[in-house]
């Protein structure tokens, strides 16, 4: 199966490393493996920052800092987007126009900047297309 360029929201990464996430853990792991193989995964600094805080402090079975650092070092091999001044202002426009949270708008703007075709997340409306990026909730039952 040919994979499009895919931007991952933080929750997908968290589920891949959260062993208490049940079926979402397996789905997220499959997504990560597919994107590692295809080399079409994309993330942003925001995603990495949120991932670190969540997996080391907020999940049921936190990951130790050294392990999290190794995971992040690997993830930093992916295409990484840094939100600059222009990105922040464009995210505010997305926030206002589509009524996303500001943080979700920042994720979406990073996906737009990266030329992603898909954004995997469970936080936005499945199937919605914003600025050429289709939002996909990989946990949604078809």
N, CA, C and O atoms as a GROMACS GRO file, in nm:
protein
  568
    1UNK      N    1   0.084  -0.118   0.000
    1UNK     CA    2   0.000   0.000   0.000
    1UNK      C    3   0.088   0.124   0.000
    1UNK      O    4   0.178   0.136   0.083
    2UNK      N    5   0.064   0.214  -0.092
    2UNK     CA    6   0.142   0.336  -0.102
    2UNK      C    7   0.091   0.438   0.001
    2UNK      O    8  -0.028   0.469   0.006
    3UNK      N    9   0.182   0.488   0.081
    3UNK     CA   10   0.146   0.582   0.188
    3UNK      C   11   0.174   0.723   0.141
    3UNK      O   12   0.279   0.752   0.085
    4UNK      N   13   0.078   0.813   0.165
    4UNK     CA   14   0.097   0.954   0.138
    4UNK      C   15   0.189   1.013   0.245
    4UNK      O   16   0.220   0.947   0.344
    5UNK      N   17   0.232   1.137   0.223
    5UNK     CA   18   0.308   1.207   0.327
    5UNK      C   19   0.212   1.232   0.443
    5UNK      O   20   0.107   1.293   0.426
    6UNK      N   21   0.251   1.184   0.561
    6UNK     CA   22   0.161   1.185   0.676
    6UNK      C   23   0.224   1.261   0.792
    6UNK      O   24   0.337   1.233   0.834
    7UNK      N   25   0.149   1.357   0.843
    7UNK     CA   26   0.189   1.429   0.963
    7UNK      C   27   0.119   1.362   1.080
    7UNK      O   28  -0.001   1.336   1.075
    8UNK      N   29   0.194   1.335   1.187
    8UNK     CA   30   0.136   1.271   1.305
    8UNK      C   31   0.115   1.372   1.416
    8UNK      O   32   0.205   1.447   1.452
    9UNK      N   33  -0.006   1.372   1.469
    9UNK     CA   34  -0.034   1.450   1.589
    9UNK      C   35   0.025   1.374   1.708
    9UNK      O   36   0.053   1.254   1.699
   10UNK      N   37   0.043   1.444   1.816
   10UNK     CA   38   0.106   1.388   1.935
   10UNK      C   39   0.036   1.263   1.985
   10UNK      O   40   0.102   1.167   2.026
   11UNK      N   41  -0.098   1.262   1.982
   11UNK     CA   42  -0.170   1.148   2.040
   11UNK      C   43  -0.136   1.016   1.972
   11UNK      O   44  -0.139   0.912   2.037
   12UNK      N   45  -0.105   1.018   1.844
   12UNK     CA   46  -0.069   0.894   1.775
   12UNK      C   47   0.064   0.841   1.830
   12UNK      O   48   0.077   0.721   1.858
   13UNK      N   49   0.161   0.929   1.847
   13UNK     CA   50   0.289   0.887   1.904
   13UNK      C   51   0.273   0.836   2.047
   13UNK      O   52   0.332   0.735   2.084
   14UNK      N   53   0.194   0.906   2.125
   14UNK     CA   54   0.174   0.865   2.264
   14UNK      C   55   0.113   0.725   2.270
   14UNK      O   56   0.162   0.640   2.344
   15UNK      N   57   0.008   0.702   2.192
   15UNK     CA   58  -0.054   0.569   2.194
   15UNK      C   59   0.044   0.460   2.152
   15UNK      O   60   0.034   0.347   2.201
   16UNK      N   61   0.136   0.491   2.064
   16UNK     CA   62   0.233   0.390   2.018
   16UNK      C   63   0.326   0.345   2.130
   16UNK      O   64   0.379   0.234   2.126
   17UNK      N   65   0.346   0.431   2.228
   17UNK     CA   66   0.437   0.398   2.339
   17UNK      C   67   0.365   0.379   2.472
   17UNK      O   68   0.430   0.351   2.573
   18UNK      N   69   0.234   0.394   2.473
   18UNK     CA   70   0.156   0.376   2.595
   18UNK      C   71   0.095   0.236   2.594
   18UNK      O   72  -0.006   0.212   2.529
   19UNK      N   73   0.157   0.145   2.667
   19UNK     CA   74   0.112   0.006   2.668
   19UNK      C   75  -0.025  -0.011   2.732
   19UNK      O   76  -0.087  -0.116   2.716
   20UNK      N   77  -0.072   0.089   2.804
   20UNK     CA   78  -0.205   0.080   2.865
   20UNK      C   79  -0.315   0.131   2.772
   20UNK      O   80  -0.431   0.138   2.812
   21UNK      N   81  -0.280   0.166   2.648
   21UNK     CA   82  -0.377   0.225   2.554
   21UNK      C   83  -0.460   0.122   2.479
   21UNK      O   84  -0.540   0.158   2.393
   22UNK      N   85  -0.444  -0.005   2.510
   22UNK     CA   86  -0.526  -0.110   2.448
   22UNK      C   87  -0.512  -0.116   2.298
   22UNK      O   88  -0.401  -0.109   2.246
   23UNK      N   89  -0.626  -0.129   2.226
   23UNK     CA   90  -0.622  -0.141   2.080
   23UNK      C   91  -0.557  -0.020   2.011
   23UNK      O   92  -0.498  -0.034   1.903
   24UNK      N   93  -0.567   0.097   2.074
   24UNK     CA   94  -0.505   0.215   2.014
   24UNK      C   95  -0.353   0.200   2.010
   24UNK      O   96  -0.288   0.250   1.918
   25UNK      N   97  -0.297   0.130   2.107
   25UNK     CA   98  -0.153   0.104   2.108
   25UNK      C   99  -0.112   0.027   1.984
   25UNK      O  100  -0.014   0.061   1.918
   26UNK      N  101  -0.187  -0.077   1.951
   26UNK     CA  102  -0.154  -0.161   1.835
   26UNK      C  103  -0.171  -0.083   1.705
   26UNK      O  104  -0.085  -0.091   1.617
   27UNK      N  105  -0.279  -0.010   1.692
   27UNK     CA  106  -0.304   0.070   1.572
   27UNK      C  107  -0.193   0.173   1.552
   27UNK      O  108  -0.140   0.188   1.442
   28UNK      N  109  -0.158   0.243   1.660
   28UNK     CA  110  -0.055   0.347   1.652
   28UNK      C  111   0.081   0.287   1.619
   28UNK      O  112   0.157   0.344   1.542
   29UNK      N  113   0.113   0.173   1.677
   29UNK     CA  114   0.240   0.106   1.645
   29UNK      C  115   0.246   0.068   1.498
   29UNK      O  116   0.349   0.086   1.433
   30UNK      N  117   0.135   0.016   1.446
   30UNK     CA  118   0.130  -0.020   1.304
   30UNK      C  119   0.154   0.103   1.216
   30UNK      O  120   0.226   0.095   1.116
   31UNK      N  121   0.093   0.215   1.252
   31UNK     CA  122   0.111   0.339   1.175
   31UNK      C  123   0.258   0.379   1.178
   31UNK      O  124   0.316   0.410   1.073
   32UNK      N  125   0.318   0.380   1.295
   32UNK     CA  126   0.458   0.419   1.305
   32UNK      C  127   0.548   0.328   1.222
   32UNK      O  128   0.636   0.376   1.151
   33UNK      N  129   0.527   0.199   1.231
   33UNK     CA  130   0.610   0.106   1.154
   33UNK      C  131   0.594   0.129   1.004
   33UNK      O  132   0.693   0.129   0.930
   34UNK      N  133   0.471   0.150   0.959
   34UNK     CA  134   0.446   0.176   0.817
   34UNK      C  135   0.516   0.304   0.773
   34UNK      O  136   0.575   0.309   0.664
   35UNK      N  137   0.511   0.407   0.858
   35UNK     CA  138   0.574   0.533   0.822
   35UNK      C  139   0.726   0.526   0.830
   35UNK      O  140   0.796   0.592   0.753
   36UNK      N  141   0.779   0.445   0.923
   36UNK     CA  142   0.925   0.424   0.926
   36UNK      C  143   0.969   0.360   0.796
   36UNK      O  144   1.067   0.402   0.735
   37UNK      N  145   0.896   0.257   0.753
   37UNK     CA  146   0.932   0.184   0.631
   37UNK      C  147   0.922   0.271   0.507
   37UNK      O  148   1.008   0.264   0.419
   38UNK      N  149   0.818   0.352   0.498
   38UNK     CA  150   0.796   0.436   0.380
   38UNK      C  151   0.875   0.566   0.384
   38UNK      O  152   0.891   0.633   0.282
   39UNK      N  153   0.925   0.603   0.503
   39UNK     CA  154   0.998   0.728   0.523
   39UNK      C  155   0.912   0.851   0.487
   39UNK      O  156   0.963   0.950   0.435
   40UNK      N  157   0.782   0.841   0.515
   40UNK     CA  158   0.691   0.952   0.482
   40UNK      C  159   0.626   1.014   0.604
   40UNK      O  160   0.529   1.088   0.591
   41UNK      N  161   0.678   0.984   0.723
   41UNK     CA  162   0.625   1.042   0.846
   41UNK      C  163   0.682   1.181   0.871
   41UNK      O  164   0.798   1.208   0.841
   42UNK      N  165   0.598   1.267   0.927
   42UNK     CA  166   0.637   1.404   0.954
   42UNK      C  167   0.586   1.444   1.092
   42UNK      O  168   0.479   1.400   1.135
   43UNK      N  169   0.664   1.527   1.163
   43UNK     CA  170   0.626   1.577   1.295
   43UNK      C  171   0.674   1.720   1.310
   43UNK      O  172   0.740   1.774   1.221
   44UNK      N  173   0.640   1.782   1.421
   44UNK     CA  174   0.688   1.918   1.450
   44UNK      C  175   0.752   1.920   1.589
   44UNK      O  176   0.739   1.825   1.666
   45UNK      N  177   0.820   2.028   1.618
   45UNK     CA  178   0.878   2.043   1.751
   45UNK      C  179   0.769   2.040   1.857
   45UNK      O  180   0.791   1.986   1.966
   46UNK      N  181   0.654   2.096   1.828
   46UNK     CA  182   0.543   2.093   1.923
   46UNK      C  183   0.505   1.949   1.957
   46UNK      O  184   0.484   1.915   2.073
   47UNK      N  185   0.498   1.864   1.856
   47UNK     CA  186   0.463   1.723   1.876
   47UNK      C  187   0.566   1.656   1.966
   47UNK      O  188   0.530   1.583   2.058
   48UNK      N  189   0.694   1.680   1.940
   48UNK     CA  190   0.801   1.621   2.021
   48UNK      C  191   0.792   1.669   2.166
   48UNK      O  192   0.806   1.589   2.259
   49UNK      N  193   0.768   1.798   2.184
   49UNK     CA  194   0.760   1.853   2.320
   49UNK      C  195   0.642   1.793   2.396
   49UNK      O  196   0.656   1.753   2.511
   50UNK      N  197   0.526   1.788   2.332
   50UNK     CA  198   0.407   1.732   2.397
   50UNK      C  199   0.427   1.584   2.427
   50UNK      O  200   0.388   1.535   2.533
   51UNK      N  201   0.489   1.512   2.332
   51UNK     CA  202   0.515   1.370   2.350
   51UNK      C  203   0.602   1.347   2.474
   51UNK      O  204   0.568   1.263   2.558
   52UNK      N  205   0.711   1.419   2.485
   52UNK     CA  206   0.803   1.401   2.598
   52UNK      C  207   0.731   1.421   2.732
   52UNK      O  208   0.742   1.337   2.822
   53UNK      N  209   0.659   1.530   2.744
   53UNK     CA  210   0.591   1.559   2.871
   53UNK      C  211   0.488   1.451   2.904
   53UNK      O  212   0.478   1.408   3.018
   54UNK      N  213   0.414   1.409   2.804
   54UNK     CA  214   0.307   1.312   2.828
   54UNK      C  215   0.361   1.174   2.863
   54UNK      O  216   0.316   1.114   2.960
   55UNK      N  217   0.457   1.124   2.785
   55UNK     CA  218   0.503   0.986   2.810
   55UNK      C  219   0.590   0.974   2.934
   55UNK      O  220   0.606   0.865   2.988
   56UNK      N  221   0.647   1.085   2.980
   56UNK     CA  222   0.730   1.077   3.101
   56UNK      C  223   0.654   1.115   3.227
   56UNK      O  224   0.702   1.090   3.338
   57UNK      N  225   0.537   1.177   3.212
   57UNK     CA  226   0.466   1.226   3.331
   57UNK      C  227   0.317   1.193   3.339
   57UNK      O  228   0.263   1.181   3.449
   58UNK      N  229   0.251   1.179   3.226
   58UNK     CA  230   0.105   1.178   3.229
   58UNK      C  231   0.037   1.046   3.197
   58UNK      O  232  -0.081   1.029   3.228
   59UNK      N  233   0.108   0.952   3.138
   59UNK     CA  234   0.042   0.825   3.106
   59UNK      C  235   0.046   0.732   3.228
   59UNK      O  236   0.121   0.754   3.323
   60UNK      N  237  -0.036   0.626   3.221
   60UNK     CA  238  -0.050   0.534   3.334
   60UNK      C  239   0.083   0.470   3.373
   60UNK      O  240   0.114   0.457   3.492
   61UNK      N  241   0.161   0.431   3.275
   61UNK     CA  242   0.294   0.371   3.298
   61UNK      C  243   0.398   0.458   3.229
   61UNK      O  244   0.438   0.429   3.116
   62UNK      N  245   0.443   0.564   3.296
   62UNK     CA  246   0.537   0.658   3.232
   62UNK      C  247   0.667   0.590   3.189
   62UNK      O  248   0.712   0.492   3.248
   63UNK      N  249   0.725   0.645   3.085
   63UNK     CA  250   0.854   0.600   3.033
   63UNK      C  251   0.962   0.682   3.103
   63UNK      O  252   0.944   0.801   3.127
   64UNK      N  253   1.073   0.617   3.136
   64UNK     CA  254   1.181   0.694   3.201
   64UNK      C  255   1.241   0.792   3.100
   64UNK      O  256   1.231   0.774   2.978
   65UNK      N  257   1.304   0.895   3.152
   65UNK     CA  258   1.355   1.004   3.069
   65UNK      C  259   1.459   0.955   2.968
   65UNK      O  260   1.457   0.998   2.853
   66UNK      N  261   1.547   0.866   3.009
   66UNK     CA  262   1.650   0.817   2.916
   66UNK      C  263   1.588   0.742   2.798
   66UNK      O  264   1.632   0.759   2.684
   67UNK      N  265   1.487   0.661   2.824
   67UNK     CA  266   1.418   0.589   2.716
   67UNK      C  267   1.345   0.687   2.626
   67UNK      O  268   1.351   0.675   2.503
   68UNK      N  269   1.278   0.784   2.686
   68UNK     CA  270   1.208   0.886   2.606
   68UNK      C  271   1.305   0.961   2.516
   68UNK      O  272   1.274   0.992   2.401
   69UNK      N  273   1.422   0.990   2.569
   69UNK     CA  274   1.523   1.063   2.492
   69UNK      C  275   1.569   0.980   2.371
   69UNK      O  276   1.589   1.036   2.263
   70UNK      N  277   1.586   0.850   2.389
   70UNK     CA  278   1.624   0.762   2.278
   70UNK      C  279   1.515   0.761   2.172
   70UNK      O  280   1.544   0.771   2.053
   71UNK      N  281   1.390   0.749   2.214
   71UNK     CA  282   1.276   0.750   2.120
   71UNK      C  283   1.276   0.880   2.043
   71UNK      O  284   1.262   0.881   1.921
   72UNK      N  285   1.291   0.990   2.114
   72UNK     CA  286   1.289   1.122   2.050
   72UNK      C  287   1.406   1.137   1.953
   72UNK      O  288   1.390   1.194   1.845
   73UNK      N  289   1.522   1.088   1.991
   73UNK     CA  290   1.637   1.094   1.901
   73UNK      C  291   1.605   1.025   1.769
   73UNK      O  292   1.639   1.075   1.662
   74UNK      N  293   1.538   0.910   1.776
   74UNK     CA  294   1.495   0.840   1.654
   74UNK      C  295   1.391   0.920   1.578
   74UNK      O  296   1.400   0.934   1.455
   75UNK      N  297   1.293   0.974   1.648
   75UNK     CA  298   1.188   1.051   1.582
   75UNK      C  299   1.243   1.175   1.512
   75UNK      O  300   1.188   1.220   1.412
   76UNK      N  301   1.351   1.229   1.565
   76UNK     CA  302   1.410   1.348   1.505
   76UNK      C  303   1.477   1.319   1.370
   76UNK      O  304   1.523   1.410   1.302
   77UNK      N  305   1.482   1.192   1.331
   77UNK     CA  306   1.528   1.155   1.198
   77UNK      C  307   1.418   1.180   1.093
   77UNK      O  308   1.446   1.188   0.974
   78UNK      N  309   1.295   1.193   1.140
   78UNK     CA  310   1.182   1.221   1.050
   78UNK      C  311   1.190   1.367   1.004
   78UNK      O  312   1.268   1.446   1.057
   79UNK      N  313   1.109   1.398   0.907
   79UNK     CA  314   1.099   1.537   0.864
   79UNK      C  315   1.037   1.616   0.979
   79UNK      O  316   0.928   1.584   1.025
   80UNK      N  317   1.106   1.718   1.024
   80UNK     CA  318   1.067   1.795   1.142
   80UNK      C  319   1.038   1.939   1.103
   80UNK      O  320   1.116   2.002   1.031
   81UNK      N  321   0.926   1.991   1.152
   81UNK     CA  322   0.887   2.129   1.122
   81UNK      C  323   0.886   2.213   1.248
   81UNK      O  324   0.833   2.173   1.352
   82UNK      N  325   0.945   2.330   1.235
   82UNK     CA  326   0.950   2.426   1.344
   82UNK      C  327   0.854   2.540   1.307
   82UNK      O  328   0.864   2.600   1.200
   83UNK      N  329   0.761   2.567   1.396
   83UNK     CA  330   0.666   2.675   1.370
   83UNK      C  331   0.735   2.809   1.392
   83UNK      O  332   0.781   2.840   1.502
   84UNK      N  333   0.741   2.888   1.285
   84UNK     CA  334   0.802   3.019   1.292
   84UNK      C  335   0.694   3.126   1.309
   84UNK      O  336   0.577   3.095   1.333
   85UNK      N  337   0.734   3.252   1.295
   85UNK     CA  338   0.641   3.363   1.315
   85UNK      C  339   0.522   3.355   1.220
   85UNK      O  340   0.407   3.373   1.261
   86UNK      N  341   0.550   3.327   1.094
   86UNK     CA  342   0.444   3.318   0.994
   86UNK      C  343   0.348   3.203   1.026
   86UNK      O  344   0.227   3.216   1.011
   87UNK      N  345   0.404   3.091   1.069
   87UNK     CA  346   0.322   2.974   1.103
   87UNK      C  347   0.225   3.006   1.217
   87UNK      O  348   0.109   2.965   1.214
   88UNK      N  349   0.273   3.078   1.316
   88UNK     CA  350   0.189   3.113   1.430
   88UNK      C  351   0.072   3.199   1.385
   88UNK      O  352  -0.042   3.176   1.426
   89UNK      N  353   0.100   3.298   1.301
   89UNK     CA  354  -0.008   3.386   1.254
   89UNK      C  355  -0.108   3.310   1.166
   89UNK      O  356  -0.228   3.332   1.175
   90UNK      N  357  -0.057   3.219   1.082
   90UNK     CA  358  -0.147   3.138   0.999
   90UNK      C  359  -0.229   3.041   1.084
   90UNK      O  360  -0.345   3.015   1.054
   91UNK      N  361  -0.170   2.989   1.191
   91UNK     CA  362  -0.243   2.900   1.282
   91UNK      C  363  -0.356   2.976   1.351
   91UNK      O  364  -0.463   2.921   1.374
   92UNK      N  365  -0.332   3.101   1.383
   92UNK     CA  366  -0.439   3.182   1.443
   92UNK      C  367  -0.555   3.195   1.345
   92UNK      O  368  -0.671   3.190   1.386
   93UNK      N  369  -0.525   3.212   1.217
   93UNK     CA  370  -0.630   3.219   1.115
   93UNK      C  371  -0.708   3.088   1.108
   93UNK      O  372  -0.831   3.089   1.099
   94UNK      N  373  -0.637   2.975   1.112
   94UNK     CA  374  -0.703   2.844   1.109
   94UNK      C  375  -0.790   2.828   1.233
   94UNK      O  376  -0.904   2.782   1.224
   95UNK      N  377  -0.736   2.866   1.346
   95UNK     CA  378  -0.811   2.861   1.474
   95UNK      C  379  -0.942   2.939   1.462
   95UNK      O  380  -1.048   2.891   1.502
   96UNK      N  381  -0.933   3.058   1.408
   96UNK     CA  382  -1.052   3.143   1.397
   96UNK      C  383  -1.150   3.092   1.293
   96UNK      O  384  -1.271   3.089   1.318
   97UNK      N  385  -1.101   3.051   1.178
   97UNK     CA  386  -1.188   3.009   1.068
   97UNK      C  387  -1.255   2.874   1.094
   97UNK      O  388  -1.372   2.855   1.060
   98UNK      N  389  -1.180   2.779   1.153
   98UNK     CA  390  -1.232   2.643   1.167
   98UNK      C  391  -1.269   2.606   1.310
   98UNK      O  392  -1.316   2.495   1.335
   99UNK      N  393  -1.248   2.697   1.402
   99UNK     CA  394  -1.283   2.675   1.543
   99UNK      C  395  -1.206   2.560   1.607
   99UNK      O  396  -1.256   2.496   1.699
  100UNK      N  397  -1.084   2.533   1.558
  100UNK     CA  398  -0.996   2.438   1.624
  100UNK      C  399  -0.934   2.506   1.744
  100UNK      O  400  -0.928   2.628   1.749
  101UNK      N  401  -0.887   2.427   1.840
  101UNK     CA  402  -0.807   2.487   1.947
  101UNK      C  403  -0.683   2.547   1.882
  101UNK      O  404  -0.643   2.505   1.773
  102UNK      N  405  -0.624   2.643   1.947
  102UNK     CA  406  -0.502   2.703   1.892
  102UNK      C  407  -0.393   2.597   1.873
  102UNK      O  408  -0.323   2.597   1.771
  103UNK      N  409  -0.379   2.506   1.970
  103UNK     CA  410  -0.274   2.404   1.962
  103UNK      C  411  -0.298   2.308   1.846
  103UNK      O  412  -0.204   2.267   1.779
  104UNK      N  413  -0.423   2.272   1.820
  104UNK     CA  414  -0.455   2.188   1.705
  104UNK      C  415  -0.429   2.265   1.575
  104UNK      O  416  -0.382   2.207   1.477
  105UNK      N  417  -0.459   2.393   1.574
  105UNK     CA  418  -0.432   2.475   1.456
  105UNK      C  419  -0.281   2.482   1.429
  105UNK      O  420  -0.239   2.485   1.314
  106UNK      N  421  -0.201   2.485   1.535
  106UNK     CA  422  -0.055   2.484   1.517
  106UNK      C  423  -0.009   2.352   1.454
  106UNK      O  424   0.078   2.352   1.367
  107UNK      N  425  -0.067   2.242   1.498
  107UNK     CA  426  -0.035   2.111   1.440
  107UNK      C  427  -0.073   2.109   1.293
  107UNK      O  428   0.005   2.068   1.208
  108UNK      N  429  -0.193   2.155   1.264
  108UNK     CA  430  -0.241   2.157   1.126
  108UNK      C  431  -0.155   2.247   1.039
  108UNK      O  432  -0.124   2.212   0.925
  109UNK      N  433  -0.115   2.362   1.090
  109UNK     CA  434  -0.031   2.452   1.012
  109UNK      C  435   0.106   2.389   0.984
  109UNK      O  436   0.161   2.407   0.876
  110UNK      N  437   0.160   2.317   1.079
  110UNK     CA  438   0.288   2.247   1.055
  110UNK      C  439   0.270   2.142   0.945
  110UNK      O  440   0.359   2.125   0.862
  111UNK      N  441   0.157   2.073   0.946
  111UNK     CA  442   0.128   1.975   0.840
  111UNK      C  443   0.118   2.043   0.704
  111UNK      O  444   0.171   1.993   0.605
  112UNK      N  445   0.052   2.157   0.700
  112UNK     CA  446   0.041   2.235   0.576
  112UNK      C  447   0.181   2.276   0.529
  112UNK      O  448   0.215   2.259   0.413
  113UNK      N  449   0.260   2.332   0.621
  113UNK     CA  450   0.396   2.376   0.586
  113UNK      C  451   0.480   2.263   0.530
  113UNK      O  452   0.562   2.284   0.441
  114UNK      N  453   0.459   2.144   0.582
  114UNK     CA  454   0.538   2.029   0.539
  114UNK      C  455   0.489   1.964   0.411
  114UNK      O  456   0.554   1.874   0.358
  115UNK      N  457   0.376   2.010   0.360
  115UNK     CA  458   0.321   1.950   0.240
  115UNK      C  459   0.258   1.815   0.265
  115UNK      O  460   0.249   1.732   0.174
  116UNK      N  461   0.213   1.791   0.387
  116UNK     CA  462   0.147   1.664   0.419
  116UNK      C  463   0.015   1.653   0.343
  116UNK      O  464  -0.055   1.752   0.321
  117UNK      N  465  -0.016   1.532   0.306
  117UNK     CA  466  -0.146   1.505   0.244
  117UNK      C  467  -0.246   1.461   0.348
  117UNK      O  468  -0.366   1.483   0.334
  118UNK      N  469  -0.195   1.397   0.455
  118UNK     CA  470  -0.281   1.345   0.562
  118UNK      C  471  -0.229   1.393   0.697
  118UNK      O  472  -0.108   1.409   0.716
  119UNK      N  473  -0.321   1.415   0.789
  119UNK     CA  474  -0.288   1.443   0.928
  119UNK      C  475  -0.359   1.337   1.011
  119UNK      O  476  -0.482   1.335   1.016
  120UNK      N  477  -0.282   1.250   1.075
  120UNK     CA  478  -0.341   1.150   1.163
  120UNK      C  479  -0.357   1.209   1.302
  120UNK      O  480  -0.259   1.250   1.365
  121UNK      N  481  -0.480   1.213   1.349
  121UNK     CA  482  -0.513   1.267   1.480
  121UNK      C  483  -0.649   1.216   1.522
  121UNK      O  484  -0.729   1.176   1.437
  122UNK      N  485  -0.674   1.216   1.651
  122UNK     CA  486  -0.810   1.186   1.696
  122UNK      C  487  -0.878   1.311   1.749
  122UNK      O  488  -0.989   1.305   1.801
  123UNK      N  489  -0.811   1.425   1.737
  123UNK     CA  490  -0.860   1.548   1.797
  123UNK      C  491  -0.939   1.640   1.705
  123UNK      O  492  -0.997   1.738   1.751
  124UNK      N  493  -0.943   1.611   1.577
  124UNK     CA  494  -1.013   1.697   1.482
  124UNK      C  495  -1.114   1.615   1.404
  124UNK      O  496  -1.119   1.493   1.419
  125UNK      N  497  -1.192   1.679   1.321
  125UNK     CA  498  -1.301   1.613   1.250
  125UNK      C  499  -1.249   1.521   1.140
  125UNK      O  500  -1.187   1.566   1.043
  126UNK      N  501  -1.276   1.392   1.156
  126UNK     CA  502  -1.234   1.290   1.059
  126UNK      C  503  -1.292   1.324   0.922
  126UNK      O  504  -1.411   1.351   0.908
  127UNK      N  505  -1.205   1.321   0.820
  127UNK     CA  506  -1.248   1.344   0.683
  127UNK      C  507  -1.244   1.489   0.638
  127UNK      O  508  -1.249   1.517   0.518
  128UNK      N  509  -1.235   1.581   0.732
  128UNK     CA  510  -1.230   1.723   0.696
  128UNK      C  511  -1.100   1.752   0.623
  128UNK      O  512  -0.995   1.697   0.657
  129UNK      N  513  -1.107   1.839   0.523
  129UNK     CA  514  -0.988   1.882   0.450
  129UNK      C  515  -0.969   2.030   0.476
  129UNK      O  516  -1.059   2.111   0.453
  130UNK      N  517  -0.850   2.065   0.524
  130UNK     CA  518  -0.817   2.205   0.552
  130UNK      C  519  -0.686   2.236   0.481
  130UNK      O  520  -0.584   2.173   0.506
  131UNK      N  521  -0.691   2.332   0.392
  131UNK     CA  522  -0.574   2.376   0.316
  131UNK      C  523  -0.500   2.260   0.252
  131UNK      O  524  -0.377   2.255   0.253
  132UNK      N  525  -0.575   2.167   0.197
  132UNK     CA  526  -0.518   2.054   0.124
  132UNK      C  527  -0.477   1.936   0.210
  132UNK      O  528  -0.430   1.835   0.156
  133UNK      N  529  -0.493   1.945   0.341
  133UNK     CA  530  -0.457   1.835   0.431
  133UNK      C  531  -0.584   1.766   0.479
  133UNK      O  532  -0.672   1.829   0.538
  134UNK      N  533  -0.592   1.635   0.452
  134UNK     CA  534  -0.710   1.559   0.497
  134UNK      C  535  -0.684   1.504   0.637
  134UNK      O  536  -0.582   1.442   0.662
  135UNK      N  537  -0.777   1.529   0.726
  135UNK     CA  538  -0.768   1.485   0.865
  135UNK      C  539  -0.823   1.343   0.874
  135UNK      O  540  -0.934   1.315   0.829
  136UNK      N  541  -0.743   1.254   0.933
  136UNK     CA  542  -0.782   1.113   0.944
  136UNK      C  543  -0.768   1.070   1.090
  136UNK      O  544  -0.663   1.085   1.151
  137UNK      N  545  -0.877   1.017   1.144
  137UNK     CA  546  -0.873   0.957   1.276
  137UNK      C  547  -0.854   0.806   1.254
  137UNK      O  548  -0.949   0.737   1.218
  138UNK      N  549  -0.733   0.755   1.276
  138UNK     CA  550  -0.708   0.614   1.247
  138UNK      C  551  -0.777   0.518   1.343
  138UNK      O  552  -0.776   0.397   1.322
  139UNK      N  553  -0.837   0.570   1.448
  139UNK     CA  554  -0.906   0.486   1.546
  139UNK      C  555  -1.057   0.481   1.522
  139UNK      O  556  -1.128   0.406   1.587
  140UNK      N  557  -1.104   0.562   1.428
  140UNK     CA  558  -1.246   0.569   1.398
  140UNK      C  559  -1.289   0.440   1.329
  140UNK      O  560  -1.224   0.395   1.235
  141UNK      N  561  -1.397   0.383   1.375
  141UNK     CA  562  -1.451   0.263   1.311
  141UNK      C  563  -1.517   0.304   1.180
  141UNK      O  564  -1.600   0.395   1.175
  142UNK      N  565  -1.478   0.236   1.074
  142UNK     CA  566  -1.531   0.269   0.941
  142UNK      C  567  -1.670   0.213   0.922
  142UNK      O  568  -1.730   0.231   0.815
   0.00000   0.00000   0.00000
